[in-house]
Structures are given as C-alpha cells and as structure tokens.
C-alpha cells in the first residue's frame, strides 16, 4: 500500500498529527498509521506506548475537535502499530481555532475567502443566498422587476397571472427571502438600483484597445441591477465597440460582426452567474480589431477546467445558484448546461471558431476570435483603402460619434453617420430617405448631431443641409 492523499505513515506519535486528522475530516477522510516508516514498512511501537496511545489519541481528538475517530491496535509479523481512521465530516472542523485541509500529499491551513466558502458550504449555503439585513422590497428598482416580468412571460417561464402579484410574493416565489424573512444577496444583485452599495465591483467594464494592451482608446462602465446590465452591455459592445463590416448582396445590405451576438450574450451571462462577487472585481471586456477578451473573477464547476470539457455534455452547477435561478426564470439562461450548446450553435452560424477558455485561480478568461469571413472583409477593406462602396470600415468620424453618443442614439443615427463619414454634407431629404422617417423626425435626428457639435446646419427651413464639422 502506497502513501497518498488519504493515507499517511508515521513512526511515532506527536500531537501535531492532530492537524492531519483535522485535515482528513475536512477533505475526503483518511487513515493515519503510527508505527510505520516512510516506505510503509512496520517498525512497531512498544506495549507501553500502545496502551497509552489507545487511550490518549481518541480523547485528544474528541476534546480538541469534537469528532470521533476509530483508533485500532493491529498486530502483524510480531510487531504492533496503530491505525487511526478518520471519516469525512459534513461540517467544517477546526483544531485550536484553525481549519486544516488535506490536499494531495500536503496539509494546509484554510484562511480568508477560501474559509468563508468552506464554512458556507458546510452549512449548505452559498454566498448569494446570504441575507442583506437592511434591504427591503420597496428599495428594489421597480423598472428592473418589470423587465424581469416582461422577459419571463415572453419566454414562457412565468404566466401573465403569475407576474400579476405583489413584488414580495413574486420574490418569495423566486426563493429570494431567507428563512428569517430577509432578502438575500441574489435579490440585491439582480434588482437593487445600485448593488455596489453592498458589493464593490458588481458592474461591467468595457475597453477598446488598438495595437497593444497598453493602447486603450476609450472605455465605458455598465452599472445598475444585473438584470439590466446584460442588455445594456450587449447593446453597448455591438454599437460602440464592434465594427460591423458591410457588404451588399444585390441591393441587400449585410452586416458582418467578428463574433456572433448570441454567443457573446451567453458568455456574458455565464460570467454573471459564475462570478465570485466577494472578490469585488468587475467583469472586464477588452475589445480589439479582431478579437474580444471577457474576464470574470469566478470559478467553473469542479472538473470543467478546459474548453473541451465545457463544450461536452455536462450538468449545470452555477457558482451563484440563487442568482442563476433569477436569470433562468427570466428566460435569459438555460437550466441544463445548454448555454455552451447555444454558443456552439451561434458560432456555427458565422462558421467561426469556438471561444477559448483559460480557467485558473485568478479567474476565467474567454478569448473570442473573429470569424474568417470578418477577417477576409477586414483585409479586403484595408487593401481597397476603406472603399465605402465595397466595405464599411470604421472611420475617425464614426469612432468619435460612438464615443459621444448614447448607444440608442448611435443605433438610430448610424445610416446618417455612415453617409457623413463618406461625404461631408447631407441634405434633409437624404436624411429622410436613409431613415425612412418624416421631415420632422429627420430634423430632430440632426439636432442630436448639432448639439454634440458633429455637424453644422445651413440653408432655409425647407431646404436645409448639414455639413460635417471640422
């Protein structure tokens, strides 16, 4: 028999071995042999020592840790040794105020955040299930709750009748109260207007990088209830940070993004429900010309430690199960680990590569590479000197507009901005044709650009034109 994670040999007894017993109880259980050398050969103990240890060891284990272990005297080959069998305990065990854990062939002390997790796990609790004592139902953002209801009904997770109840009943049905009637952290994160009041880093940070990691061009942060952050982040990334390369199939305008939006959304949702919010770090999205990185300070379920395993069939074990249930009931995520199938399906629609996962103690980093079609268009656009008739590559005017306009404004003004990027002036009639809006609405659209000093108006009311500002 070889010495390994659950077996240890010692020639004689020392009280420090109580730490090993504590570590076995907190890990997977194990057996400690007294009277064997490092090779597992029996060296034996004296009759005097055996009688004393059979009495002392069980008492010390019970007195210092409050647990019971089997202590047996075994005879073999004319020699005797002691066998101490320790079971795995469901509750975390301490020895002199410290918590030990057997990992591989070493014994280590559990401290800090790891200890907090272990204590919660031993109690059958999770971080997102702990109460927030001063939070009341009326403190939650009503618009966030209404957004949840709308999504839940649209996806068929709840009926309209089930949403037409008091907020307290809805939250109770979502299991967002603890046994003492307090709202839990999952409710605060999902629906409170400013979750950072309780949890630093409960937001998303986005940055656009040019040629290197040090070349940050512009950045944004998305704050507020998590249930609102998802759509806001996706809209912001795909209107301000992504280049939609444009081609035409006949007269049909076709947009090509580097990475499918549905896949990006699933990766973002995974980051939200698997993030370790106690670490106080925001989700970070780094956008480059031909790739995206998405990082969160979180963990994947044990055993899912590679890209290959994540895209195989696996059960759903979110790091924050209470929060994940809110997103499941909203229809934004699946319950059976289907999120990775959806990522795979979305990538296949672009004929693009699957995202690459780097899972470590420092968090989960996801690399999303641009699909081949996008790279071909990008290269073609550069070779043709950004010819607008063949391909739309982002100009300095478009970039500046993305930085100064709100995402919703940029989205509705995008055809106008594209036109002004290609030519200096545009008439009100052209604006009406591009947007398919009335003269009044077209005029209102152009007022947005005037107010941010992007264009200057000239001419009379009936024949107004706009020139791009220098």
C-alpha positions in Angstrom: 0.0 0.0 0.0 1.4 3.4 -1.0 1.2 6.6 0.9 -1.2 9.0 -0.9 -3.9 11.7 -0.3 -5.9 9.6 2.2 -3.0 7.5 3.8 -0.1 8.7 5.9 2.6 6.8 7.8 4.4 7.9 10.9 7.0 6.0 13.0 5.8 7.6 16.3 3.1 9.8 17.6 3.3 13.6 18.0 0.4 15.9 18.9 1.0 17.9 15.7 -0.6 15.0 13.9 -3.9 16.2 15.2 -3.7 18.8 12.4 -3.6 15.9 9.9 -6.6 14.3 11.5 -8.4 17.7 11.2 -7.4 17.9 7.6 -8.7 14.5 6.8 -12.0 15.3 8.4 -12.3 18.5 6.2 -11.2 16.8 3.0 -12.1 13.2 2.0 -11.4 11.3 5.2 -8.2 9.2 5.6 -6.1 6.9 7.6 -3.1 7.7 9.7 -0.7 4.8 10.8 1.6 5.1 13.8 4.4 2.6 13.8 5.3 2.6 10.0 8.2 4.3 8.3 8.1 6.4 5.1 8.3 3.2 3.0 5.2 1.7 4.7 7.3 -0.9 6.5 6.2 -1.8 10.0 8.7 -0.6 12.6 6.3 -1.2 15.5 5.6 0.6 18.8 6.2 -0.7 22.4 3.4 -2.3 24.5 3.7 0.7 26.9 3.3 3.2 24.1 0.4 1.3 22.5 -1.6 1.2 25.7 -1.0 4.9 26.3 -1.9 6.0 22.8 -5.0 3.9 22.6 -6.3 6.0 25.5 -4.8 9.4 24.7 -5.4 9.7 21.0 -9.2 9.2 21.0 -9.5 11.6 23.9 -7.4 14.3 22.3 -9.3 14.0 19.0 -12.7 14.4 20.8 -11.5 17.2 23.2 -9.8 19.4 20.6 -12.1 18.9 17.6 -15.4 17.4 18.9 -15.3 14.4 16.5 -14.8 10.7 16.9 -12.2 8.6 15.0 -11.6 4.8 15.1 -8.3 4.1 16.8 -7.2 0.4 16.4 -4.2 -1.6 17.5 -3.0 -4.0 14.8 -0.6 -6.9 15.1 1.4 -8.0 12.1 4.6 -10.0 11.8 5.3 -10.0 15.5 5.0 -6.2 15.6 2.2 -3.8 16.5 1.1 -0.4 15.1 -1.9 1.9 15.5 -4.4 2.6 12.8 -6.5 5.9 13.1 -9.4 6.0 10.7 -11.0 9.5 10.1 -14.3 9.9 8.3 -15.1 12.9 6.1 -17.3 15.3 8.2 -20.2 17.3 6.7 -19.4 20.3 8.9 -16.1 22.1 8.8 -13.8 21.0 11.7 -11.3 23.3 13.5 -8.3 22.4 15.6 -7.3 25.1 18.1 -9.2 27.7 16.1 -7.6 26.8 12.8 -9.0 24.9 9.8 -6.8 22.4 8.1 -7.3 20.6 4.8 -5.5 17.7 3.2 -4.7 18.5 -0.4 -2.6 15.9 -2.3 0.3 14.9 0.0 0.4 18.2 1.9 -1.6 19.7 4.8 -2.5 23.3 4.6 -4.5 25.9 6.6 -7.7 27.3 5.2 -8.0 31.0 5.6 -9.7 34.1 4.2 -12.1 33.8 1.3 -11.5 30.1 1.0 -12.5 29.6 4.6 -15.7 31.7 4.1 -16.6 29.5 1.1 -15.9 26.3 3.1 -18.0 27.5 6.1 -20.9 28.3 3.8 -20.7 25.0 2.0 -20.6 23.1 5.3 -23.9 24.9 6.3 -25.5 24.1 2.9 -25.4 27.8 1.9 -24.0 29.8 -0.9 -22.7 33.4 -0.9 -25.6 34.7 -3.0 -28.0 33.1 -0.5 -26.9 35.1 2.5 -29.3 37.8 3.8 -28.9 41.6 3.3 -30.3 42.8 6.6 -31.3 46.4 5.8 -32.7 45.8 2.3 -36.5 46.0 1.8 -38.7 45.1 -1.1 -39.6 48.7 -1.7 -35.9 49.6 -2.0 -35.6 47.5 -5.2 -35.8 49.2 -8.6 -39.3 48.8 -10.0 -38.2 49.0 -13.6 -35.8 46.1 -13.1 -38.6 44.0 -11.6 -40.9 44.9 -14.6 -38.1 44.0 -17.0 -37.8 40.6 -15.3 -41.6 40.0 -15.6 -41.6 41.0 -19.3 -38.8 38.6 -20.1 -40.2 35.8 -18.0 -43.6 36.0 -19.7 -42.2 36.4 -23.2 -40.0 33.3 -22.8 -42.8 31.3 -21.2 -41.1 30.8 -17.8 -44.0 32.5 -16.0 -47.6 33.1 -17.0 -49.0 36.6 -17.0 -51.1 35.7 -14.0 -48.1 34.7 -12.1 -46.5 38.1 -12.6 -49.6 40.0 -11.5 -48.9 39.6 -7.8 -47.2 41.8 -5.2 -43.5 42.1 -5.6 -43.0 40.4 -2.2 -44.9 37.4 -3.4 -43.0 37.3 -6.7 -39.7 37.5 -4.9 -40.7 34.8 -2.4 -41.7 32.5 -5.3 -38.2 33.1 -6.7 -36.8 32.0 -3.3 -35.2 35.4 -2.7 -36.0 35.5 1.0 -34.1 33.6 3.7 -35.8 31.6 6.5 -36.0 34.7 8.7 -37.7 36.8 6.0 -34.7 38.9 4.9 -34.0 39.5 1.2 -30.8 37.7 0.1 -27.8 38.9 -1.9 -29.2 37.5 -5.2 -32.2 39.8 -4.9 -30.0 42.8 -4.2 -27.7 42.0 -7.2 -30.5 41.3 -9.6 -32.9 44.1 -8.7 -31.4 46.8 -6.5 -30.6 50.1 -8.3 -27.0 50.3 -7.0 -25.8 46.8 -6.0 -22.3 48.4 -5.5 -23.6 49.9 -2.3 -23.2 46.4 -0.8 -20.8 44.7 -3.3 -17.9 46.6 -4.8 -17.3 45.6 -8.4 -20.8 44.5 -9.3 -20.6 46.1 -12.7 -19.1 45.6 -16.2 -16.1 47.4 -17.5 -15.5 47.7 -21.3 -12.5 49.0 -23.1 -11.4 49.3 -26.8 -7.7 48.6 -27.4 -5.8 49.4 -30.6 -2.4 47.8 -31.3 -1.4 46.6 -27.9 -2.8 46.0 -24.4 -1.4 49.4 -23.3 -3.1 51.2 -26.1 -6.5 51.9 -24.6 -8.6 54.1 -26.9 -11.8 54.5 -24.9 -13.8 52.8 -22.2 -17.2 52.6 -20.5 -18.8 51.0 -17.4 -22.2 49.5 -17.1 -23.8 49.8 -13.6 -27.2 49.1 -12.1 -29.2 45.9 -11.4 -27.7 42.9 -13.0 -30.9 42.0 -14.8 -30.5 45.3 -16.7 -26.7 45.1 -17.2 -26.9 42.3 -19.7 -28.9 44.0 -22.5 -27.1 47.3 -21.8 -23.7 45.7 -22.2 -24.6 43.8 -25.3 -26.0 46.9 -27.0 -23.0 49.0 -26.0 -20.5 46.5 -27.3 -22.3 45.9 -30.6 -23.0 49.6 -31.3 -20.0 51.4 -30.0 -17.1 48.9 -29.7 -17.7 46.5 -32.6 -17.0 47.2 -36.3 -19.9 45.9 -38.4 -18.3 45.3 -41.8 -20.8 45.9 -44.6 -21.2 44.0 -47.9 -24.0 44.0 -50.3 -25.8 41.0 -51.9 -27.5 42.8 -54.7 -29.2 45.7 -53.0 -29.4 43.9 -49.7 -27.1 45.4 -47.0 -25.4 42.6 -45.0 -23.7 43.3 -41.7 -20.9 41.1 -40.5 -19.6 41.2 -37.0 -16.4 39.5 -35.9 -18.3 37.3 -33.3 -22.0 36.3 -33.2 -24.0 38.4 -30.8 -25.9 35.4 -29.4 -22.7 33.7 -28.5 -21.3 36.9 -26.8 -24.6 37.2 -24.8 -24.3 33.6 -23.5 -20.6 34.1 -22.5 -21.6 37.3 -20.7 -24.5 35.6 -18.8 -22.1 32.8 -17.8 -19.7 35.4 -16.4 -22.5 37.0 -14.4 -23.8 33.8 -12.8 -20.4 32.2 -12.2 -18.6 35.3 -10.9 -17.2 35.4 -7.3 -18.8 38.7 -6.2 -16.9 38.6 -2.9 -13.7 39.3 -4.8 -15.0 42.8 -5.6 -13.7 42.9 -9.2 -15.9 43.9 -12.2 -16.4 41.8 -15.3 -13.9 43.1 -17.8 -14.4 43.1 -21.6 -11.5 44.0 -23.8 -12.3 44.6 -27.5 -9.7 44.6 -30.2 -9.9 44.9 -34.0 -10.0 41.1 -34.4 -10.8 39.6 -31.0 -12.6 40.0 -27.7 -11.5 39.0 -24.2 -14.1 38.5 -21.4 -12.7 38.0 -17.9 -14.5 37.4 -14.6 -13.2 36.7 -11.2 -15.1 33.5 -10.8 -14.9 29.7 -10.9 -16.3 26.9 -13.1 -17.7 23.7 -11.5 -15.1 21.2 -10.4 -13.8 19.1 -13.3 -14.8 21.6 -16.0 -11.3 23.1 -16.4 -10.8 23.2 -20.1 -12.5 24.4 -23.3 -13.0 20.8 -24.5 -14.8 19.8 -21.3 -17.0 22.8 -21.2 -18.3 22.1 -24.7 -19.1 18.5 -23.8 -22.4 17.4 -22.2 -22.3 18.5 -18.6 -24.7 19.3 -15.7 -25.4 22.9 -14.7 -23.8 23.9 -11.4 -23.7 27.7 -11.3 -21.4 29.3 -8.7 -24.3 31.6 -7.6 -27.4 29.2 -7.8 -29.9 31.7 -6.4 -28.9 34.4 -8.9 -28.8 31.9 -11.7 -32.4 30.9 -10.9 -33.5 34.5 -11.3 -31.9 34.6 -14.8 -33.3 31.2 -15.6 -36.8 32.3 -14.7 -36.3 35.4 -16.8 -35.6 33.1 -19.8 -32.1 34.6 -20.2 -30.3 31.3 -19.4 -30.9 27.6 -19.6 -31.1 25.2 -16.7 -29.4 22.1 -18.2 -25.9 23.4 -19.2 -27.4 24.3 -22.6 -25.6 27.7 -22.7 -22.5 26.2 -24.2 -24.6 24.4 -26.9 -26.1 27.8 -27.7 -22.6 29.3 -28.0 -21.6 26.5 -30.3 -24.7 26.9 -32.5 -24.2 30.7 -32.7 -20.5 30.3 -33.7 -21.6 27.8 -36.4 -23.9 30.4 -37.9 -20.8 32.5 -38.6 -18.7 29.5 -39.4 -16.4 30.8 -36.7 -14.1 29.3 -34.1 -15.4 28.4 -30.6 -14.3 30.7 -27.8 -11.2 29.5 -25.9 -11.4 29.3 -22.1 -8.5 29.8 -19.7 -9.6 28.7 -16.2 -7.3 29.4 -13.3 -7.2 30.5 -9.7 -7.1 34.1 -11.0 -10.5 33.8 -12.7 -12.0 32.8 -16.1 -10.7 34.4 -19.3 -12.5 33.8 -22.5 -11.0 34.6 -25.9 -13.4 35.1 -28.8 -11.6 35.2 -32.1 -13.0 36.8 -35.2 -14.6 34.5 -37.8 -12.8 34.0 -41.2 -15.5 35.9 -43.1 -14.9 39.0 -41.0 -11.1 38.8 -41.3 -11.4 38.5 -45.1 -13.6 41.6 -45.2 -11.3 43.4 -42.9 -8.3 42.6 -45.0 -10.2 43.5 -48.2 -11.2 46.8 -46.8 -7.6 47.7 -46.0 -6.4 46.6 -49.4 -9.1 48.8 -51.1 -8.2 51.7 -48.9 -11.5 51.5 -47.0 -13.7 52.0 -50.1 -17.2 52.7 -48.8 -18.8 51.2 -51.9 -17.2 47.8 -51.2 -16.9 47.7 -47.4 -17.6 49.9 -44.4 -14.5 50.1 -42.2 -14.7 52.4 -39.2 -13.5 56.0 -39.8 -12.4 58.5 -37.2 -15.8 60.3 -37.6 -17.6 57.1 -36.8 -15.3 56.3 -33.9 -15.8 59.8 -32.4 -19.6 59.5 -32.8 -19.6 56.2 -30.9 -17.8 57.9 -28.1 -20.0 60.9 -27.7 -23.5 59.5 -28.5 -25.6 57.2 -26.4 -25.8 53.7 -27.8 -29.5 54.0 -28.6 -28.9 57.3 -30.4 -26.0 56.0 -32.4 -28.0 53.0 -33.5 -30.8 55.1 -35.0 -28.4 57.7 -36.5 -26.0 55.0 -37.8 -27.1 55.3 -41.5 -26.6 59.1 -41.3 -23.2 58.8 -39.7 -22.1 56.3 -42.3 -23.2 58.7 -45.0 -21.4 61.7 -43.4 -18.3 59.5 -43.0 -18.2 59.1 -46.8 -19.2 62.7 -47.7 -19.0 66.0 -45.9 -22.6 67.1 -46.4 -26.1 65.6 -46.3 -29.4 67.2 -47.1 -32.6 66.8 -45.1 -34.1 65.0 -48.0 -31.3 62.4 -47.9 -31.8 62.0 -44.1 -35.5 61.3 -44.7 -34.6 58.7 -47.4 -31.9 57.0 -45.3 -34.0 56.7 -42.1 -37.4 56.4 -43.8 -38.8 59.0 -41.4 -40.8 62.2 -41.7 -39.2 65.6 -42.2 -39.9 66.5 -38.5 -38.3 63.3 -37.2 -35.3 63.7 -39.6 -34.8 67.2 -38.4 -35.0 66.0 -34.8 -32.3 63.4 -35.6 -30.0 66.0 -37.0 -30.5 68.2 -33.9 -28.8 65.5 -31.9 -25.7 65.7 -34.1 -25.8 69.5 -34.0 -26.0 69.5 -30.2 -22.8 67.4 -29.9 -21.0 69.7 -32.5 -20.8 66.9 -35.1 -22.5 68.9 -37.9 -23.4 72.5 -38.8 -26.7 73.4 -40.5 -27.1 75.8 -43.4 -29.9 76.9 -45.8 -33.6 77.6 -45.2 -36.1 75.5 -43.3 -37.4 73.8 -46.5 -34.0 73.1 -48.0 -31.7 72.7 -45.0 -28.4 70.8 -45.4 -25.8 69.7 -42.9 -22.0 69.8 -43.1 -19.7 67.7 -41.1 -17.8 69.8 -38.5 -14.1 70.1 -38.8 
